Amino acid sequence: MGGAKYIFPAVLGSFAVAWACDHLIADKKIFGGTIPSTVANKEWWEATDKKFQAWPRTAGPPVVMNPISRQNFIVKSSIDK
């Protein structure tokens, strides 16, 4: 386990660098920008949530997200004569 003494601190260090970059860019906004009012305004969020919950919901047939992967292909292991 000689490599663990290098791998573990490197992984922790990479998480620390990622967290610092995220904090500076997203929270401190070093490149400028503001938080959208739709995120910062709690009243808007509650009104939007109430609107979405009030929609009538009708169920339709299930939707397959990737129909290609859902097909059942028959793979033959040998060539039939």
Phi and psi restraints in degrees (range 20) as a CNS / XPLOR table:
assign (resid 1 and name C) (resid 2 and name N)
       (resid 2 and name CA) (resid 2 and name C) 1.0 -71.6 20.0 2
assign (resid 2 and name N) (resid 2 and name CA)
       (resid 2 and name C) (resid 3 and name N) 1.0 -28.2 20.0 2
assign (resid 2 and name C) (resid 3 and name N)
       (resid 3 and name CA) (resid 3 and name C) 1.0 -77.4 20.0 2
assign (resid 3 and name N) (resid 3 and name CA)
       (resid 3 and name C) (resid 4 and name N) 1.0 -18.4 20.0 2
assign (resid 3 and name C) (resid 4 and name N)
       (resid 4 and name CA) (resid 4 and name C) 1.0 -65.4 20.0 2
assign (resid 4 and name N) (resid 4 and name CA)
       (resid 4 and name C) (resid 5 and name N) 1.0 -29.6 20.0 2
assign (resid 4 and name C) (resid 5 and name N)
       (resid 5 and name CA) (resid 5 and name C) 1.0 -70.4 20.0 2
assign (resid 5 and name N) (resid 5 and name CA)
       (resid 5 and name C) (resid 6 and name N) 1.0 -15.9 20.0 2
assign (resid 5 and name C) (resid 6 and name N)
       (resid 6 and name CA) (resid 6 and name C) 1.0 -100.7 20.0 2
assign (resid 6 and name N) (resid 6 and name CA)
       (resid 6 and name C) (resid 7 and name N) 1.0 -35.5 20.0 2
assign (resid 6 and name C) (resid 7 and name N)
       (resid 7 and name CA) (resid 7 and name C) 1.0 -70.9 20.0 2
assign (resid 7 and name N) (resid 7 and name CA)
       (resid 7 and name C) (resid 8 and name N) 1.0 -46.9 20.0 2
assign (resid 7 and name C) (resid 8 and name N)
       (resid 8 and name CA) (resid 8 and name C) 1.0 -59.7 20.0 2
assign (resid 8 and name N) (resid 8 and name CA)
       (resid 8 and name C) (resid 9 and name N) 1.0 -50.4 20.0 2
assign (resid 8 and name C) (resid 9 and name N)
       (resid 9 and name CA) (resid 9 and name C) 1.0 -64.2 20.0 2
assign (resid 9 and name N) (resid 9 and name CA)
       (resid 9 and name C) (resid 10 and name N) 1.0 -32.0 20.0 2
assign (resid 9 and name C) (resid 10 and name N)
       (resid 10 and name CA) (resid 10 and name C) 1.0 -66.8 20.0 2
assign (resid 10 and name N) (resid 10 and name CA)
       (resid 10 and name C) (resid 11 and name N) 1.0 -41.3 20.0 2
assign (resid 10 and name C) (resid 11 and name N)
       (resid 11 and name CA) (resid 11 and name C) 1.0 -65.4 20.0 2
assign (resid 11 and name N) (resid 11 and name CA)
       (resid 11 and name C) (resid 12 and name N) 1.0 -45.0 20.0 2
assign (resid 11 and name C) (resid 12 and name N)
       (resid 12 and name CA) (resid 12 and name C) 1.0 -61.6 20.0 2
assign (resid 12 and name N) (resid 12 and name CA)
       (resid 12 and name C) (resid 13 and name N) 1.0 -40.6 20.0 2
assign (resid 12 and name C) (resid 13 and name N)
       (resid 13 and name CA) (resid 13 and name C) 1.0 -64.5 20.0 2
assign (resid 13 and name N) (resid 13 and name CA)
       (resid 13 and name C) (resid 14 and name N) 1.0 -39.2 20.0 2
assign (resid 13 and name C) (resid 14 and name N)
       (resid 14 and name CA) (resid 14 and name C) 1.0 -67.7 20.0 2
assign (resid 14 and name N) (resid 14 and name CA)
       (resid 14 and name C) (resid 15 and name N) 1.0 -36.9 20.0 2
assign (resid 14 and name C) (resid 15 and name N)
       (resid 15 and name CA) (resid 15 and name C) 1.0 -64.6 20.0 2
assign (resid 15 and name N) (resid 15 and name CA)
       (resid 15 and name C) (resid 16 and name N) 1.0 -39.1 20.0 2
assign (resid 15 and name C) (resid 16 and name N)
       (resid 16 and name CA) (resid 16 and name C) 1.0 -64.4 20.0 2
assign (resid 16 and name N) (resid 16 and name CA)
       (resid 16 and name C) (resid 17 and name N) 1.0 -43.1 20.0 2
assign (resid 16 and name C) (resid 17 and name N)
       (resid 17 and name CA) (resid 17 and name C) 1.0 -65.4 20.0 2
assign (resid 17 and name N) (resid 17 and name CA)
       (resid 17 and name C) (resid 18 and name N) 1.0 -41.5 20.0 2
assign (resid 17 and name C) (resid 18 and name N)
       (resid 18 and name CA) (resid 18 and name C) 1.0 -63.4 20.0 2
assign (resid 18 and name N) (resid 18 and name CA)
       (resid 18 and name C) (resid 19 and name N) 1.0 -42.7 20.0 2
assign (resid 18 and name C) (resid 19 and name N)
       (resid 19 and name CA) (resid 19 and name C) 1.0 -64.8 20.0 2
assign (resid 19 and name N) (resid 19 and name CA)
       (resid 19 and name C) (resid 20 and name N) 1.0 -42.8 20.0 2
assign (resid 19 and name C) (resid 20 and name N)
       (resid 20 and name CA) (resid 20 and name C) 1.0 -63.4 20.0 2
assign (resid 20 and name N) (resid 20 and name CA)
       (resid 20 and name C) (resid 21 and name N) 1.0 -42.8 20.0 2
assign (resid 20 and name C) (resid 21 and name N)
       (resid 21 and name CA) (resid 21 and name C) 1.0 -64.0 20.0 2
assign (resid 21 and name N) (resid 21 and name CA)
       (resid 21 and name C) (resid 22 and name N) 1.0 -43.2 20.0 2
assign (resid 21 and name C) (resid 22 and name N)
       (resid 22 and name CA) (resid 22 and name C) 1.0 -62.4 20.0 2
assign (resid 22 and name N) (resid 22 and name CA)
       (resid 22 and name C) (resid 23 and name N) 1.0 -42.7 20.0 2
assign (resid 22 and name C) (resid 23 and name N)
       (resid 23 and name CA) (resid 23 and name C) 1.0 -64.2 20.0 2
assign (resid 23 and name N) (resid 23 and name CA)
       (resid 23 and name C) (resid 24 and name N) 1.0 -44.5 20.0 2
assign (resid 23 and name C) (resid 24 and name N)
       (resid 24 and name CA) (resid 24 and name C) 1.0 -68.1 20.0 2
assign (resid 24 and name N) (resid 24 and name CA)
       (resid 24 and name C) (resid 25 and name N) 1.0 -41.4 20.0 2
assign (resid 24 and name C) (resid 25 and name N)
       (resid 25 and name CA) (resid 25 and name C) 1.0 -79.3 20.0 2
assign (resid 25 and name N) (resid 25 and name CA)
       (resid 25 and name C) (resid 26 and name N) 1.0 -46.9 20.0 2
assign (resid 25 and name C) (resid 26 and name N)
       (resid 26 and name CA) (resid 26 and name C) 1.0 -84.9 20.0 2
assign (resid 26 and name N) (resid 26 and name CA)
       (resid 26 and name C) (resid 27 and name N) 1.0 -43.4 20.0 2
assign (resid 26 and name C) (resid 27 and name N)
       (resid 27 and name CA) (resid 27 and name C) 1.0 -89.2 20.0 2
assign (resid 27 and name N) (resid 27 and name CA)
       (resid 27 and name C) (resid 28 and name N) 1.0 -45.6 20.0 2
assign (resid 27 and name C) (resid 28 and name N)
       (resid 28 and name CA) (resid 28 and name C) 1.0 -84.5 20.0 2
assign (resid 28 and name N) (resid 28 and name CA)
       (resid 28 and name C) (resid 29 and name N) 1.0 -14.8 20.0 2
assign (resid 28 and name C) (resid 29 and name N)
       (resid 29 and name CA) (resid 29 and name C) 1.0 51.8 20.0 2
assign (resid 29 and name N) (resid 29 and name CA)
       (resid 29 and name C) (resid 30 and name N) 1.0 58.4 20.0 2
assign (resid 29 and name C) (resid 30 and name N)
       (resid 30 and name CA) (resid 30 and name C) 1.0 -68.6 20.0 2
assign (resid 30 and name N) (resid 30 and name CA)
       (resid 30 and name C) (resid 31 and name N) 1.0 -19.3 20.0 2
assign (resid 30 and name C) (resid 31 and name N)
       (resid 31 and name CA) (resid 31 and name C) 1.0 -97.5 20.0 2
assign (resid 31 and name N) (resid 31 and name CA)
       (resid 31 and name C) (resid 32 and name N) 1.0 9.5 20.0 2
assign (resid 31 and name C) (resid 32 and name N)
       (resid 32 and name CA) (resid 32 and name C) 1.0 91.8 20.0 2
assign (resid 32 and name N) (resid 32 and name CA)
       (resid 32 and name C) (resid 33 and name N) 1.0 -175.2 20.0 2
assign (resid 32 and name C) (resid 33 and name N)
       (resid 33 and name CA) (resid 33 and name C) 1.0 99.1 20.0 2
assign (resid 33 and name N) (resid 33 and name CA)
       (resid 33 and name C) (resid 34 and name N) 1.0 165.9 20.0 2
assign (resid 33 and name C) (resid 34 and name N)
       (resid 34 and name CA) (resid 34 and name C) 1.0 -134.0 20.0 2
assign (resid 34 and name N) (resid 34 and name CA)
       (resid 34 and name C) (resid 35 and name N) 1.0 166.8 20.0 2
assign (resid 34 and name C) (resid 35 and name N)
       (resid 35 and name CA) (resid 35 and name C) 1.0 -79.2 20.0 2
assign (resid 35 and name N) (resid 35 and name CA)
       (resid 35 and name C) (resid 36 and name N) 1.0 130.4 20.0 2
assign (resid 35 and name C) (resid 36 and name N)
       (resid 36 and name CA) (resid 36 and name C) 1.0 -60.0 20.0 2
assign (resid 36 and name N) (resid 36 and name CA)
       (resid 36 and name C) (resid 37 and name N) 1.0 145.8 20.0 2
assign (resid 36 and name C) (resid 37 and name N)
       (resid 37 and name CA) (resid 37 and name C) 1.0 -64.6 20.0 2
assign (resid 37 and name N) (resid 37 and name CA)
       (resid 37 and name C) (resid 38 and name N) 1.0 -25.6 20.0 2
assign (resid 37 and name C) (resid 38 and name N)
       (resid 38 and name CA) (resid 38 and name C) 1.0 -68.7 20.0 2
assign (resid 38 and name N) (resid 38 and name CA)
       (resid 38 and name C) (resid 39 and name N) 1.0 -21.9 20.0 2
assign (resid 38 and name C) (resid 39 and name N)
       (resid 39 and name CA) (resid 39 and name C) 1.0 -92.7 20.0 2
assign (resid 39 and name N) (resid 39 and name CA)
       (resid 39 and name C) (resid 40 and name N) 1.0 -38.8 20.0 2
assign (resid 39 and name C) (resid 40 and name N)
       (resid 40 and name CA) (resid 40 and name C) 1.0 -80.4 20.0 2
assign (resid 40 and name N) (resid 40 and name CA)
       (resid 40 and name C) (resid 41 and name N) 1.0 -25.7 20.0 2
assign (resid 40 and name C) (resid 41 and name N)
       (resid 41 and name CA) (resid 41 and name C) 1.0 -89.5 20.0 2
assign (resid 41 and name N) (resid 41 and name CA)
       (resid 41 and name C) (resid 42 and name N) 1.0 109.9 20.0 2
assign (resid 41 and name C) (resid 42 and name N)
       (resid 42 and name CA) (resid 42 and name C) 1.0 -68.5 20.0 2
assign (resid 42 and name N) (resid 42 and name CA)
       (resid 42 and name C) (resid 43 and name N) 1.0 -35.0 20.0 2
assign (resid 42 and name C) (resid 43 and name N)
       (resid 43 and name CA) (resid 43 and name C) 1.0 -62.7 20.0 2
assign (resid 43 and name N) (resid 43 and name CA)
       (resid 43 and name C) (resid 44 and name N) 1.0 -42.1 20.0 2
assign (resid 43 and name C) (resid 44 and name N)
       (resid 44 and name CA) (resid 44 and name C) 1.0 -62.9 20.0 2
assign (resid 44 and name N) (resid 44 and name CA)
       (resid 44 and name C) (resid 45 and name N) 1.0 -42.0 20.0 2
assign (resid 44 and name C) (resid 45 and name N)
       (resid 45 and name CA) (resid 45 and name C) 1.0 -62.2 20.0 2
assign (resid 45 and name N) (resid 45 and name CA)
       (resid 45 and name C) (resid 46 and name N) 1.0 -44.6 20.0 2
assign (resid 45 and name C) (resid 46 and name N)
       (resid 46 and name CA) (resid 46 and name C) 1.0 -65.0 20.0 2
assign (resid 46 and name N) (resid 46 and name CA)
       (resid 46 and name C) (resid 47 and name N) 1.0 -41.4 20.0 2
assign (resid 46 and name C) (resid 47 and name N)
       (resid 47 and name CA) (resid 47 and name C) 1.0 -64.8 20.0 2
assign (resid 47 and name N) (resid 47 and name CA)
       (resid 47 and name C) (resid 48 and name N) 1.0 -40.2 20.0 2
assign (resid 47 and name C) (resid 48 and name N)
       (resid 48 and name CA) (resid 48 and name C) 1.0 -66.8 20.0 2
assign (resid 48 and name N) (resid 48 and name CA)
       (resid 48 and name C) (resid 49 and name N) 1.0 -42.4 20.0 2
assign (resid 48 and name C) (resid 49 and name N)
       (resid 49 and name CA) (resid 49 and name C) 1.0 -63.0 20.0 2
assign (resid 49 and name N) (resid 49 and name CA)
       (resid 49 and name C) (resid 50 and name N) 1.0 -41.0 20.0 2
assign (resid 49 and name C) (resid 50 and name N)
       (resid 50 and name CA) (resid 50 and name C) 1.0 -63.4 20.0 2
assign (resid 50 and name N) (resid 50 and name CA)
       (resid 50 and name C) (resid 51 and name N) 1.0 -39.5 20.0 2
assign (resid 50 and name C) (resid 51 and name N)
       (resid 51 and name CA) (resid 51 and name C) 1.0 -64.3 20.0 2
assign (resid 51 and name N) (resid 51 and name CA)
       (resid 51 and name C) (resid 52 and name N) 1.0 -44.2 20.0 2
assign (resid 51 and name C) (resid 52 and name N)
       (resid 52 and name CA) (resid 52 and name C) 1.0 -66.6 20.0 2
assign (resid 52 and name N) (resid 52 and name CA)
       (resid 52 and name C) (resid 53 and name N) 1.0 -36.0 20.0 2
assign (resid 52 and name C) (resid 53 and name N)
       (resid 53 and name CA) (resid 53 and name C) 1.0 -72.5 20.0 2
assign (resid 53 and name N) (resid 53 and name CA)
       (resid 53 and name C) (resid 54 and name N) 1.0 -20.8 20.0 2
assign (resid 53 and name C) (resid 54 and name N)
       (resid 54 and name CA) (resid 54 and name C) 1.0 -86.9 20.0 2
assign (resid 54 and name N) (resid 54 and name CA)
       (resid 54 and name C) (resid 55 and name N) 1.0 -10.9 20.0 2
assign (resid 54 and name C) (resid 55 and name N)
       (resid 55 and name CA) (resid 55 and name C) 1.0 -63.1 20.0 2
assign (resid 55 and name N) (resid 55 and name CA)
       (resid 55 and name C) (resid 56 and name N) 1.0 139.8 20.0 2
assign (resid 55 and name C) (resid 56 and name N)
       (resid 56 and name CA) (resid 56 and name C) 1.0 -71.4 20.0 2
assign (resid 56 and name N) (resid 56 and name CA)
       (resid 56 and name C) (resid 57 and name N) 1.0 135.0 20.0 2
assign (resid 56 and name C) (resid 57 and name N)
       (resid 57 and name CA) (resid 57 and name C) 1.0 -109.3 20.0 2
assign (resid 57 and name N) (resid 57 and name CA)
       (resid 57 and name C) (resid 58 and name N) 1.0 122.7 20.0 2
assign (resid 57 and name C) (resid 58 and name N)
       (resid 58 and name CA) (resid 58 and name C) 1.0 -118.2 20.0 2
assign (resid 58 and name N) (resid 58 and name CA)
       (resid 58 and name C) (resid 59 and name N) 1.0 136.8 20.0 2
assign (resid 58 and name C) (resid 59 and name N)
       (resid 59 and name CA) (resid 59 and name C) 1.0 -91.1 20.0 2
assign (resid 59 and name N) (resid 59 and name CA)
       (resid 59 and name C) (resid 60 and name N) 1.0 137.9 20.0 2
assign (resid 59 and name C) (resid 60 and name N)
       (resid 60 and name CA) (resid 60 and name C) 1.0 -117.0 20.0 2
assign (resid 60 and name N) (resid 60 and name CA)
       (resid 60 and name C) (resid 61 and name N) 1.0 -173.0 20.0 2
assign (resid 60 and name C) (resid 61 and name N)
       (resid 61 and name CA) (resid 61 and name C) 1.0 -67.2 20.0 2
assign (resid 61 and name N) (resid 61 and name CA)
       (resid 61 and name C) (resid 62 and name N) 1.0 152.4 20.0 2
assign (resid 61 and name C) (resid 62 and name N)
       (resid 62 and name CA) (resid 62 and name C) 1.0 -63.9 20.0 2
assign (resid 62 and name N) (resid 62 and name CA)
       (resid 62 and name C) (resid 63 and name N) 1.0 144.1 20.0 2
assign (resid 62 and name C) (resid 63 and name N)
       (resid 63 and name CA) (resid 63 and name C) 1.0 -104.5 20.0 2
assign (resid 63 and name N) (resid 63 and name CA)
       (resid 63 and name C) (resid 64 and name N) 1.0 129.4 20.0 2
assign (resid 63 and name C) (resid 64 and name N)
       (resid 64 and name CA) (resid 64 and name C) 1.0 -89.7 20.0 2
assign (resid 64 and name N) (resid 64 and name CA)
       (resid 64 and name C) (resid 65 and name N) 1.0 121.7 20.0 2
assign (resid 64 and name C) (resid 65 and name N)
       (resid 65 and name CA) (resid 65 and name C) 1.0 -69.7 20.0 2
assign (resid 65 and name N) (resid 65 and name CA)
       (resid 65 and name C) (resid 66 and name N) 1.0 -38.9 20.0 2
assign (resid 65 and name C) (resid 66 and name N)
       (resid 66 and name CA) (resid 66 and name C) 1.0 -132.2 20.0 2
assign (resid 66 and name N) (resid 66 and name CA)
       (resid 66 and name C) (resid 67 and name N) 1.0 89.2 20.0 2
assign (resid 66 and name C) (resid 67 and name N)
       (resid 67 and name CA) (resid 67 and name C) 1.0 -65.2 20.0 2
assign (resid 67 and name N) (resid 67 and name CA)
       (resid 67 and name C) (resid 68 and name N) 1.0 -24.8 20.0 2
assign (resid 67 and name C) (resid 68 and name N)
       (resid 68 and name CA) (resid 68 and name C) 1.0 -64.0 20.0 2
assign (resid 68 and name N) (resid 68 and name CA)
       (resid 68 and name C) (resid 69 and name N) 1.0 -43.9 20.0 2
assign (resid 68 and name C) (resid 69 and name N)
       (resid 69 and name CA) (resid 69 and name C) 1.0 -75.1 20.0 2
assign (resid 69 and name N) (resid 69 and name CA)
       (resid 69 and name C) (resid 70 and name N) 1.0 -13.7 20.0 2
assign (resid 69 and name C) (resid 70 and name N)
       (resid 70 and name CA) (resid 70 and name C) 1.0 -91.6 20.0 2
assign (resid 70 and name N) (resid 70 and name CA)
       (resid 70 and name C) (resid 71 and name N) 1.0 -4.7 20.0 2
assign (resid 70 and name C) (resid 71 and name N)
       (resid 71 and name CA) (resid 71 and name C) 1.0 -76.0 20.0 2
assign (resid 71 and name N) (resid 71 and name CA)
       (resid 71 and name C) (resid 72 and name N) 1.0 147.4 20.0 2
assign (resid 71 and name C) (resid 72 and name N)
       (resid 72 and name CA) (resid 72 and name C) 1.0 -99.0 20.0 2
assign (resid 72 and name N) (resid 72 and name CA)
       (resid 72 and name C) (resid 73 and name N) 1.0 104.2 20.0 2
assign (resid 72 and name C) (resid 73 and name N)
       (resid 73 and name CA) (resid 73 and name C) 1.0 -91.3 20.0 2
assign (resid 73 and name N) (resid 73 and name CA)
       (resid 73 and name C) (resid 74 and name N) 1.0 138.7 20.0 2
assign (resid 73 and name C) (resid 74 and name N)
       (resid 74 and name CA) (resid 74 and name C) 1.0 -96.2 20.0 2
assign (resid 74 and name N) (resid 74 and name CA)
       (resid 74 and name C) (resid 75 and name N) 1.0 115.7 20.0 2
assign (resid 74 and name C) (resid 75 and name N)
       (resid 75 and name CA) (resid 75 and name C) 1.0 -107.8 20.0 2
assign (resid 75 and name N) (resid 75 and name CA)
       (resid 75 and name C) (resid 76 and name N) 1.0 122.1 20.0 2
assign (resid 75 and name C) (resid 76 and name N)
       (resid 76 and name CA) (resid 76 and name C) 1.0 -94.6 20.0 2
assign (resid 76 and name N) (resid 76 and name CA)
       (resid 76 and name C) (resid 77 and name N) 1.0 136.0 20.0 2
assign (resid 76 and name C) (resid 77 and name N)
       (resid 77 and name CA) (resid 77 and name C) 1.0 -81.0 20.0 2
assign (resid 77 and name N) (resid 77 and name CA)
       (resid 77 and name C) (resid 78 and name N) 1.0 -22.0 20.0 2
assign (resid 77 and name C) (resid 78 and name N)
       (resid 78 and name CA) (resid 78 and name C) 1.0 -136.9 20.0 2
assign (resid 78 and name N) (resid 78 and name CA)
       (resid 78 and name C) (resid 79 and name N) 1.0 161.4 20.0 2
assign (resid 78 and name C) (resid 79 and name N)
       (resid 79 and name CA) (resid 79 and name C) 1.0 -84.3 20.0 2
assign (resid 79 and name N) (resid 79 and name CA)
       (resid 79 and name C) (resid 80 and name N) 1.0 124.5 20.0 2
assign (resid 79 and name C) (resid 80 and name N)
       (resid 80 and name CA) (resid 80 and name C) 1.0 -82.2 20.0 2
assign (resid 80 and name N) (resid 80 and name CA)
       (resid 80 and name C) (resid 81 and name N) 1.0 140.3 20.0 2
